Amino acid sequence: MAQLSLDHLTKVFTDDDGSDIVAVDDVTVNIEDGEFLVLVGPSGCGKSTTLRMVAGLETVTSGDIRLGEESIADQKPQDRDIAMVFQSYALYPHMTVRENMSFGLEESTDMSDDEIHERVEDAADLLGIPELLGRKPGELSGGQRQRVALGRAIVRDPEVFLMDEPLSNLDAKLRSQMRTELQRLQEDLDTTTMYVTHDQTEAMTMGDRIAVLDAGELQQAGTPLECYHRPANRFVAGFIGEPSMNFFDATVEGDRLITDAFDYPLTEEMREAVDGANGVTLGIRPEDIEVAADDSPTGGDEFGTTVDVVEPMGNENAVYLGFDEDPTDTFVATVGGMRRIDAGERVVACFPSDAIHLFDDASGDALHNRSLADAEDAGAEPRV
């Protein structure tokens, strides 16, 4: 096993009119030996292109890719000790499962038939599909095909696994089941893994660390809890978490933030953080908003609001609230699923100071985040 390092990795495509399109822009990230790193971001952010450069399926415009101490940026795909699992499974329809799993070893190694047979049998046992070895892909379900695609990668015993949205073609229940199985499998194999997805649930639940991309640029790399509770910028704060973080544009006036709907008192720590900033964005996650059942705000961090829409989710309710100044401009809070709140009801919303995030309007960079210690003390769990 080995560390995988991306060093100032850049990919530029040339359009038909000769203009340059920067798909990946100066991305640097190290994936430790045995680590499970998830690349996450919206469609078109460059995550699959990054993966394809690591696999050797796209050329590198500039920068380097190292496996251990060796640069592999100019190596052919077959010379890299890397196995890739594709979104489309990419199984040969005329071959049996056994033949699909054996094919790469037969073509790229000098292993004997007995050795290949043993590897295929071991991988099939690990994945729970030994009874499928004689079938063809057309006879398999989506989940079974995904296991075969994984098995084809596992038999190669590579230094690195690359996975490009491997669960996106599965239904929701099977996708949840396969997430758990993939985590267990990666822990058993202890293989360095780079996993691409646009699904933040997969990113938060599967990765040792996550790397968030936007418009080809790396926004933040950290543990799921770090990215959730201490986002590097407004993009990460808004992308990670469901429902998304609430944002309110504000100006700084002395020891208060002034928004179109309310004023918010700044703590001394917040005042120091926003010193010199003309405009800031106040952010707070829906589960951090406290909702009281009466219309008696005490001022400070409490505000009278009206319930616009309630979305029952079973274990919780997403409650959309509006201020009197513009009731249609809503923000969202989450409350327990057994709590009854009706549209049109007057309630008090409290924004606790220890749950507030502040971002610079000009750059989007985080100026102030809640501490991870505060989140742990409050028993906060990411909503994904």
N, C-alpha and C positions, 0 to 999 in steps of 0.2 A: 504494500500500500504506500501511497505517497501524497504529499501536499500538491494541490493544483493552484497555480497562481496566474491571475490575469493582471498584466502590468500595462496600464495606459492603453488598453485595447480600444481600437477605433476601426470602424467599417464605414466606408463612403461608397455609395452607388452613384453611377452617372446616369442621369435621365436621358430620354431620347433627344431632348433639345440641348444636351451638353451640360446642363446644370447638375451640381453635386447635391446628393441627398445623404445627410449624415444619419445613418441608422443606429450606430453605437458610437458614443462620444467619450473617449478617454476614461474608460471604465477600469478601475483597479480594485481587485478584491482577492483575498486569499482564502482558499477552502482547505481546512486542516485535514490531516490524515484521518479518515474514518468519519468525517463530518458530513451532515446532511444539510446542504444549503439550498434554499428555495429562492429562485429568481421570480419576482412577482411584479406585476404592473399592468396597466391597461393595454388593450390591443394596439399594436403598432409602436410599442415603446422600445423595442429592440431586444427583448429577452430571447426569442427564438433565434435571432441572428447571432447573438452572443453564443448560444449553445452550439449552433452550426459551425461557428469559427473554432470552438474548442474541439469539435468532432472532426474538423478538417473539410467540411462540406462547403464552407465559404472561405475565401482567402482573407487574410488580415491586411488591412490598409496600413496600419501602423500599430506599434505596441508589440507585446510579446505574450506568449502562453508557455508556462513552464510546468512540467510534471516532475516533482522533486527538484533536482538541480538542472534538469535537461530542458532546453527549449524545444518545443514541438510545433511551433507556429508554421514552419515550412515543411513539416513531414506530411507524407501522404496519409489519408485516413486509415488505411490498412496497417500502417506502421506505428500507429498510436495505440497504446495499450488501453483503449477506451471502448466501451460498449454503449450503444444508444438504443433507447426505446422510444418509438415514434407514436404520435397521436393516432395514426391510422392503423397501427399494429404492423402493417407491411409484411404480412405472411404470404407465402407462396401457396395459392389456392389448390394447385395440383399435387402438392406434397402432403404427407401425413404430418402430424404433430412431431413425431420422432425425427422425420426428415427435415422439417423446418428447424428444429433445435440443433440438429447435427450439421447442417449445411455449412455454416460459417467455419466450424472446426475442420471439416473435410477440405475446404478450399484454402484455408489460410494457415494450417498447421501440418506437421508431419506426424501427428498422433495416430496410433493404431486404431483399428476399428473397435477393438475391445476397450481401449481407453475412452474413446468417444462414447461408446455405449454406456460405460460406467458413469461418465459425467452427465449424460442425458438422464439416466435413471435417477441419479442423486438429485438433480435439479427438479425433476418431475415429482419426486417424493417430497422435497422441500416445499413445493408449490401446491401439493395435494392434487396432482393431475395424472398420476401414473396410469389410470384407466383410460385416459384420452390419447395415449401415444399412437394408437393405430388409426385415429380418426383424422379427417381433413378439416380445414378451417370452416368450410361451409356447414359442417355438422355441429359447430360449437356456438355457444352463447357469447355475448360481448365480454362478459367477465372471464370466461374460459379462454377466449382469444387473447385477452390482455395477459393472462397468466402465461400463455405460450410465448408471447412476445418477451415477457420478463425472463422466462426460462432460456430463451435463445441468447439473451444477454448474459445470464448467470453462468452458463456453461463455458463461456470464454474466460471466466475468472479474471476480469480486468482490474486494472488499477483504479479506474474511475467509471461510474455509471452516469450516463446523461439521460434524462427523461424529459421529453417534450410534451407536456400536457397529456400524459398517458391515460387519465381518467375522464377526460372531457366527453367521450362518446358513450359513457355509461349513464344509466338512470340514477336518480338521487340516492336511493337506498343502497344500490350496489357500489356507487362511488364512495359513500361513507364507509362501507365494509372494506373496500379495497384500500382506502386510506390507512386503516388500522393494519391491514395485512402488509402493506408496503413498509410502514414503520417497523413492524416486527421483523420483516425480512431484512431490512437494512441494518438493524441492530444485530441480527444473527450473523450477517455476512461481514459487517464492519468495513464496508467499502465506501470510499469517498464518493459522494453523490451530489450531483447538480441537477436540480429539478425545476422545470419551468411551468408556471401556471399563471392564469389571470384571476384565479379563484382565491380570494384572501382567506377563506376558511381552510383550504388546503395549506396555504402558507403558514397560518398561525398554528395549526394543529400538528403539522408534520415536521417542520424545519427546526434543526438546532439553532440556526440563524436564518434570517431572511434578508435578501437584498432587494430594495425597492427601486425600480427603474421608471423614468418618465422621459419621453422624447429622447431616448438614447442615453440619458445621463443617469448615473447612480445617485439616488437621493439620500439613501441611508442603508447601512448594513449593520445589523444587530440582532439580538435575540427577539423573539416575538413580543415579549413583555416590554423590552426597551423601545421598540418601534411603536408599540401601542400607547404606553404611558409617557414616553419621552421622545416624541417625534422630532426629527431634525428640522422639519419645515411644515408649512401648511399643507402641502401636497400629501405628504406621508400621513399627517393627522387626518386628512379627509378621506384618504384611500383605505387606510386600515381601520376596520371596525364597521359593524352593521347593527343598528342604524349608524350613519356617519356622524362624526363630531359636528356640533352646532357652531357656527361662526357668526360673529357680530362685528361689523366695522365700527371703529371708535377713534376718537381723538383724545389726546392726553391733555388734561387741564388740571395742573397742580397735583393733588392726590386722588384724582378721580378720572375714570374713563367715561367719556360722553358718547352715547350712541343715539340713534334716532328715536329709540323707544325707552331707554333707561340710562341712569347714571350708575356707575359701579365703583365702590371705594377700593383703592389700591392699598395693599399692605406695604410695609417698608421694603420688603424684598422685591415686590412687584415694581415699586417706584424706581428702585435702583436698576432693575432690568430694562425698563422702558425709557430710561434717561437718554435724551437726545433724539428719541423717535417722534416724528410728527404724527404719524398715523399708525395705529396698531389694530390687530384683529384679536378679539377675545374668543377663545374656544372652550367649549365644555362638552364632555361626552354625555349622551342621553341618560345613561344609568347613574351619573353623578348628580343629576338634577333632582332635588327633593320636592315632591308635590304634596302640598297640604290641602285638605278638603274644604277650607273656608276662605273667604275673601277678606283676610285681615293682615295684609303685609305690614311688617314692622319697619320697613325701609332697609337701607343698607344693601344686603344681598338677597332680599325678598321682593317679589314683584307680583302684582295682581295680573292674572291672565284669564283667557277664556278658552275652553276646550273646543277645538275645531273638528278633529276627527280622532277616533279611537280605532286602532288596529289590534284586535285580540290575536295573540300568538300562542295561546295555551299556557305556557309557563310564565309569560309576561304580556303586558299590553304596551304597545307603542302609542303614546298620547301626543297628538300634535296640538300645540298651544299657540295662541296669538295674543299680542299686546293690544291694548285699547286703541293705540294710535293707528294701527293697521292690522286688524285681526286676520287678514288673509296671508300676511307675511309670517309664516309659522316656523316654530322650532319644535324639536321632538324630545320627549322625555320617556323613559321606560319605567313602569311600575309592575308590581306583582300581578300575575295572571288572575288571581282570585279577587283582586280589588275592582270594585265597580265604579267606573267613571263614565259619564255620559257627555255626548256632544252638547255644547251650549252651557255646560256647567262652569261656574266661576271657581277658580282654584288659585292657590299661591304657589309660585315656583321659586325655589331657593337655589342660588348658585354658590355653593360653599367655596370659600377662598382657597382651600387646600386642593381643589380639583380644577382650578383655572389654568388654562394655557394662554400664552400671549405670543403673537407673531408680528414681525415687522411687515407693514403694508408694502413697502417698496421691494424688498427681497423675498419675502415669504419665510425667512428664517425664524426659527423659534427663539424668542427672547426669554421666555420663562415657561417651564413645565412643572407639573406636579412631580414630586419625588417618588421613586419606586418604593421607598420605605413607607410613605404615606399611603400608597395604593395597597401595599401588603397589609398594613395595619387596619385599613378599612375593609379588608377582605374583597377588594375589587377584582373582578374577573373580566378579561376581554370579551366583548360581545362580537362574535364573528358569524 
